[in-house]
Amino acid sequence: MFSKVLNYNIFNKSKNELIKYITNLKKIHIISGNPEVLYSGLYDNSIFQGCSEENSVIIPDGIGVVIASKIAKNPVKEKIAGIEVMDEIIKLCEREGKGIYLLGAKQELLDECKIRLRDKYKGLNIVGSHNGYFDMDNCEDILQDIKNSQPHAIFVAMGCPRQEKFINKYMSDLPASIYMGVGGSFDVIAGKVNRAPRWMINLGLEWLYRVSKEPWRIKRLGVIPKLLLKVIYNTYIIKQKVM
């Protein structure tokens, strides 16, 4: 069910199998394991430790991670986009009458995100929300609001590594069952940013579409070859030295 890539255990089944897996767990932190998150975790112990917890599952969210798993000779079955997992969890919550909590983004964007979610999922119960502009070490009012709201799932859209650090720090004290850092998903839901056409997503070219729309993202692509070189080094160079 998991592929070893560097020191990470990456979920290697399908998206549908992932949803079945998480629904059987009492508490789970779903980590969108894109190259940026995984590479950051190699140098930030707080991120790596969160990825390694027993109640964490890393999904291969990015073509770079799919390639890395092949280099490591532990290929995953498919790329699993975080926003699609978020969508499946929201559908599940709507069907079962369970609440969700949205944390992150600017207030105006967050408000639009809630409007669009309620339009799309008529039975969805958004039990609470808060924008992403707060002191993470001094946010008792937000934590208390989450406790009072009793959500089944919390989606945190504050970017890497802030969203992962928030979840790692407070997950054990909060009542939700599902915790997920969703990066820019609120922007997509609110209509501020569009996803790539399906054919580009299927070909693993979503990154190209995003860079064409937001050229500043090209700087972040540099982490992909860095991650792949780390995998190559650990898979081939170190093993040869040991042998």
Buried (B, 14 or more C-beta within 10 A) or exposed (E): EBBEBBEBBBBBBEBEBBBEBBEEEEBBBBBBBBBBBBBBBBEBEBBBEBBBBEEBBBBBBBBBBBBBBEBBEBBBBEBBBBBBBBBBBBBBBBEEEBBBBBBBBBEEBBBBBBEBBEEEBEEBBBBBBBBBEBEBEEBEEBEEBBBEBBBBBBBBBBBBBBBBBBBBBBBEEBEBBBBBBBBBBBBBBBEBBEBBEEEBBEEBBBBBBBBEEEEEEEEBBEBBEBBBEBBEEBBEEEEEEEE
